[in-house]
């Protein structure tokens, strides 16, 4: 959707450039979506098996898992957030 269309819905008027700058200041950026690769049959089978193996886990069981998006790894004295 164009910036002017979004502004029109919100009842705001302004030039395209002004609206673009305002959206950037608010943390909105335009990006072209990357195409995701589809899962192979082997990857689908592994995910399905994982779901079957862990389907009965309780919340307490899942709280014992360290997810990579929630941990830090130290490399050569440098802290790297994954």
Secondary structure per residue as TSV (DSSP state, phi and psi in degrees):
chain	resnum	aa	ss	phi	psi
A	1	X	-	360.0	138.8
A	2	X	-	-72.3	154.1
A	3	X	H	-58.7	-41.9
A	4	X	H	-65.9	-31.1
A	5	X	H	-68.9	-41.4
A	6	X	H	-64.1	-45.1
A	7	X	H	-62.2	-38.8
A	8	X	H	-62.8	-41.3
A	9	X	H	-62.4	-36.6
A	10	X	H	-85.3	-3.4
A	11	X	T	77.2	27.9
A	12	X	-	-111.3	142.5
A	13	X	-	-119.9	149.1
A	14	X	-	170.1	165.9
A	15	X	-	-72.8	162.2
A	16	X	H	-57.7	-43.3
A	17	X	H	-64.8	-43.9
A	18	X	H	-63.9	-42.8
A	19	X	H	-65.0	-41.4
A	20	X	H	-60.3	-45.0
A	21	X	H	-63.7	-39.3
A	22	X	H	-65.5	-41.7
A	23	X	H	-64.5	-41.1
A	24	X	H	-63.3	-41.7
A	25	X	H	-62.1	-29.4
A	26	X	T	-87.8	0.6
A	27	X	T	94.2	11.2
A	28	X	-	-97.6	130.0
A	29	X	-	-132.9	146.5
A	30	X	-	-92.5	132.5
A	31	X	-	-140.3	145.7
A	32	X	-	-82.0	126.7
A	33	X	-	-65.0	135.5
A	34	X	-	-81.1	146.1
A	35	X	-	-78.2	127.3
A	36	X	-	-85.2	140.3
A	37	X	-	-75.4	146.7
A	38	X	-	-79.3	153.4
A	39	X	-	-73.8	142.3
A	40	X	-	-77.6	166.6
A	41	X	H	-62.2	-36.0
A	42	X	H	-66.1	-41.9
A	43	X	H	-65.1	-40.2
A	44	X	H	-62.6	-41.6
A	45	X	H	-64.3	-40.8
A	46	X	H	-65.6	-41.4
A	47	X	H	-65.0	-40.4
A	48	X	H	-64.1	-43.1
A	49	X	H	-64.2	-40.6
A	50	X	H	-59.6	-43.8
A	51	X	H	-63.1	-41.0
A	52	X	H	-66.0	-41.2
A	53	X	H	-68.6	-31.3
A	54	X	H	-113.6	9.3
A	55	X	T	-63.7	-27.2
A	56	X	T	-93.6	5.0
A	57	X	-	-66.9	143.2
A	58	X	-	-87.6	172.0
A	59	X	H	-59.6	-37.1
A	60	X	H	-64.6	-38.5
A	61	X	H	-61.5	-46.1
A	62	X	H	-67.9	-27.2
A	63	X	H	-70.5	-15.8
A	64	X	T	-85.4	-6.4
A	65	X	-	-86.0	135.9
A	66	X	-	-99.1	112.7
A	67	X	-	-86.1	144.0
A	68	X	G	-64.6	-24.3
A	69	X	G	-83.2	1.7
A	70	X	G	-122.2	13.8
A	71	X	-	-129.9	165.2
A	72	X	E	-114.9	146.3
A	73	X	E	-123.5	134.1
A	74	X	E	-98.8	122.3
A	75	X	E	-122.2	117.8
A	76	X	T	51.2	41.1
A	77	X	T	81.9	0.9
A	78	X	E	-106.1	140.0
A	79	X	E	-90.9	125.7
A	80	X	E	-120.6	121.7
A	81	X	E	-88.9	122.5
A	82	X	-	-96.8	360.0
